[in-house]
Amino acid sequence: MISIEQPIIQMQGVEKVYGGYSPALKGVDLEISKGEFVFLTGPSGSGKSTLLKLLFCAERPTGGSIVVDDMDLSTLSGSQIPYLRRKVGVIFQDFKLLPNYTVFDNVALSLEVLGLTRKQVEKRVTAIIESVGLLEKINRLAVQLSGGEQQRVAIARAVVNRPPIILADEPTGNLDRARTTEVVELMNELNARGTTIIFATHDETLFTNTHRRVLTLREGILERDQKG
């Protein structure tokens, strides 16, 4: 019998309502296979960030079910959330760096729970910081960096522990075209090694003619599923 691998991400009938407002997400059904690179697009306020937050338990759904790498998020306790987040690297739109920590220390923090030696941490952190073009600023405090530089540190932090899933929320929004190209190339390299990526963006030039799957959200409804 042929074994059919389960999707690494499954959402069924997912709803999210904040207080008395209109639903941020309405009946979202979605499956993403292991190793896929998917673009998530739509206008501001369409629900992109909300969808990503649900996938790493920064928010809980109002209704429906979510399974991430065989973990049923509807039954996940607070003490289990750190195990989920070891599997999911997140690139936040607003960086969420520790301002008075150096570039090196911001990136190294996510490796501390993995039990690596100091030498292993230094080697891996230095390599990923070099890959995002910030090696000369490795000992600068995050607060001393430009917005684009902080975004690159946030990307390095999300990918340094090699999670099987990366959620990127507008990761190129503060970057110029050259740096944007570098970030997309880095995401492509990670995907080529088997990392599953959801890349949220409003920049259609990033996925036009890529042949990647494109998911479009509009007013909380998953409207289209097409190739870029």
C-alpha positions as CSV (number, residue, x, y, z in Angstrom):
1,M,0.0,0.0,0.0
2,I,1.2,3.5,-0.9
3,S,1.7,5.7,2.1
4,I,0.3,9.2,1.7
5,E,2.1,11.7,3.9
6,Q,-0.1,14.0,5.9
7,P,0.2,17.8,5.3
8,I,2.5,19.5,7.7
9,I,-0.1,22.3,8.2
10,Q,-3.9,21.7,8.1
11,M,-6.6,24.3,8.9
12,Q,-10.3,23.3,8.7
13,G,-13.1,25.8,9.1
14,V,-10.9,28.2,11.0
15,E,-12.6,31.4,12.3
16,K,-11.1,34.2,14.3
17,V,-13.2,37.0,15.9
18,Y,-11.7,39.8,18.0
19,G,-14.2,41.1,20.5
20,G,-17.3,42.5,18.9
21,Y,-15.6,43.2,15.5
22,S,-16.2,41.5,12.2
23,P,-14.3,38.2,11.8
24,A,-10.7,38.5,11.0
25,L,-10.8,35.0,9.4
26,K,-13.9,33.3,8.1
27,G,-14.1,29.5,7.5
28,V,-10.5,29.1,6.3
29,D,-9.6,25.6,4.9
30,L,-6.0,25.1,4.0
31,E,-3.5,22.3,3.6
32,I,0.2,22.8,3.1
33,S,2.5,19.9,2.3
34,K,5.9,19.3,3.9
35,G,8.6,21.2,2.0
36,E,6.2,23.6,0.2
37,F,6.9,27.3,-0.3
38,V,3.6,29.2,-0.3
39,F,3.0,32.9,-0.7
40,L,0.2,34.5,1.3
41,T,-1.1,37.8,-0.1
42,G,-4.0,40.2,0.2
43,P,-4.5,43.9,1.2
44,S,-3.8,45.3,4.6
45,G,-6.3,44.0,7.2
46,S,-7.2,40.9,5.1
47,G,-6.1,38.5,7.9
48,K,-2.6,37.5,6.8
49,S,-0.9,38.3,10.2
50,T,-3.8,36.7,12.1
51,L,-3.5,33.5,10.1
52,L,0.2,33.3,10.9
53,K,-0.3,34.1,14.6
54,L,-2.8,31.1,14.8
55,L,-0.1,28.8,13.4
56,F,2.3,29.4,16.3
57,C,-0.3,29.9,19.0
58,A,0.2,33.7,19.5
59,E,-3.6,33.7,19.0
60,R,-6.2,30.9,19.5
61,P,-9.0,30.4,16.9
62,T,-12.6,31.2,17.7
63,G,-13.6,28.1,15.8
64,G,-12.3,25.3,13.6
65,S,-9.2,23.1,13.9
66,I,-5.5,23.6,13.2
67,V,-2.8,20.9,13.1
68,V,0.9,21.8,12.7
69,D,3.4,19.0,12.3
70,D,1.0,16.5,13.9
71,M,0.3,18.8,16.9
72,D,-3.4,19.6,17.3
73,L,-3.3,23.2,18.4
74,S,-6.8,23.1,19.8
75,T,-5.7,20.7,22.5
76,L,-2.2,22.3,23.1
77,S,-1.5,23.3,26.6
78,G,0.5,26.4,27.5
79,S,3.4,24.2,28.6
80,Q,3.5,22.5,25.2
81,I,3.7,25.8,23.2
82,P,7.5,26.0,23.5
83,Y,7.8,22.6,21.8
84,L,5.7,23.9,18.9
85,R,7.8,27.0,18.6
86,R,11.0,24.9,18.2
87,K,9.4,23.7,15.0
88,V,8.2,27.0,13.8
89,G,10.6,30.0,13.0
90,V,8.7,33.3,12.9
91,I,9.9,36.5,11.1
92,F,7.8,39.2,12.7
93,Q,6.8,42.4,10.8
94,D,7.8,44.5,13.8
95,F,11.1,42.6,14.5
96,K,10.6,41.9,18.2
97,L,14.4,42.2,18.9
98,L,15.8,42.8,22.3
99,P,17.1,46.4,21.8
100,N,20.0,46.3,24.3
101,Y,21.3,43.0,23.1
102,T,23.9,42.7,20.4
103,V,23.1,41.3,16.9
104,F,25.0,38.1,18.0
105,D,23.1,37.7,21.2
106,N,19.7,38.3,19.6
107,V,20.3,35.5,17.1
108,A,22.0,33.2,19.6
109,L,19.0,33.3,22.1
110,S,17.0,30.8,20.1
111,L,19.8,28.2,20.2
112,E,20.2,28.2,23.9
113,V,17.5,25.5,24.4
114,L,19.1,23.2,21.9
115,G,22.0,22.2,24.1
116,L,24.7,23.2,21.6
117,T,28.2,24.0,22.8
118,R,29.4,27.6,22.8
119,K,31.7,26.8,19.8
120,Q,28.8,25.4,17.9
121,V,26.6,28.4,18.7
122,E,29.3,30.8,17.6
123,K,29.9,29.0,14.3
124,R,26.2,28.8,13.4
125,V,25.3,32.3,14.5
126,T,28.3,33.8,12.7
127,A,27.4,32.0,9.5
128,I,23.8,33.0,9.4
129,I,24.6,36.7,10.3
130,E,27.1,36.7,7.4
131,S,24.4,35.3,5.1
132,V,22.2,38.3,5.8
133,G,25.0,40.8,5.3
134,L,25.6,42.0,8.8
135,L,28.8,40.4,9.8
136,E,30.5,43.7,10.3
137,K,27.8,44.7,12.8
138,I,27.7,41.4,14.8
139,N,28.6,43.2,18.0
140,R,26.3,46.2,17.6
141,L,23.3,46.6,19.8
142,A,20.0,46.1,18.0
143,V,18.8,49.6,18.9
144,Q,21.8,51.0,16.9
145,L,20.6,49.4,13.7
146,S,18.5,50.8,10.9
147,G,15.0,49.3,10.3
148,G,16.3,47.3,7.4
149,E,19.2,45.9,9.4
150,Q,16.9,45.0,12.3
151,Q,14.7,43.1,9.8
152,R,17.7,41.1,8.7
153,V,18.6,40.2,12.3
154,A,15.0,39.1,12.8
155,I,15.3,36.8,9.7
156,A,18.6,35.4,11.0
157,R,17.1,34.7,14.4
158,A,14.1,32.9,12.9
159,V,16.2,30.5,10.7
160,V,19.3,29.9,12.8
161,N,17.9,26.8,14.6
162,R,16.8,25.3,11.3
163,P,13.1,24.8,12.1
164,P,11.1,22.7,9.7
165,I,8.6,25.5,9.2
166,I,9.2,29.2,8.7
167,L,6.4,31.8,8.9
168,A,7.4,35.1,7.4
169,D,5.2,38.1,8.0
170,E,6.1,40.8,5.4
171,P,9.9,40.0,5.8
172,T,10.9,42.4,3.0
173,G,8.7,45.3,3.9
174,N,11.5,47.4,5.2
175,L,14.2,46.4,2.7
176,D,15.4,47.9,-0.5
177,R,15.2,45.9,-3.7
178,A,18.7,44.5,-3.5
179,R,18.2,43.3,0.1
180,T,14.7,42.0,-0.8
181,T,16.3,39.8,-3.5
182,E,18.8,38.5,-1.0
183,V,16.1,37.6,1.5
184,V,14.0,35.8,-1.1
185,E,17.1,33.9,-2.2
186,L,17.8,32.9,1.4
187,M,14.2,31.6,1.7
188,N,14.6,29.7,-1.6
189,E,17.8,28.1,-0.2
190,L,16.1,27.0,3.0
191,N,13.2,25.6,1.0
192,A,15.6,23.7,-1.2
193,R,16.8,22.0,2.0
194,G,13.3,20.9,2.9
195,T,12.0,23.8,5.0
196,T,8.3,24.6,4.7
197,I,7.7,28.3,4.2
198,I,4.7,30.6,4.3
199,F,5.7,34.0,3.1
200,A,3.2,36.7,3.6
201,T,3.5,39.8,1.4
202,H,1.6,42.4,-0.5
203,D,4.4,42.7,-3.1
204,E,3.1,40.8,-6.1
205,T,6.5,41.1,-7.9
206,L,7.9,38.6,-5.4
207,F,5.6,35.8,-6.6
208,T,4.8,36.7,-10.2
209,N,6.2,34.0,-12.5
210,T,7.7,32.0,-9.6
211,H,5.3,29.0,-10.1
212,R,4.9,28.9,-6.3
213,R,1.4,28.4,-4.8
214,V,-0.2,31.8,-4.0
215,L,-3.0,32.1,-1.3
216,T,-5.1,35.2,-1.4
217,L,-7.0,36.5,1.6
218,R,-9.6,39.2,1.3
219,E,-11.7,40.3,4.3
220,G,-10.8,37.1,6.2
221,I,-11.8,34.8,3.4
222,L,-9.3,32.6,1.6
223,E,-10.3,33.6,-1.9
224,R,-7.8,32.1,-4.3
225,D,-5.3,29.3,-4.5
226,Q,-3.2,29.7,-7.6
227,K,0.3,29.5,-9.1
228,G,2.4,32.7,-9.2
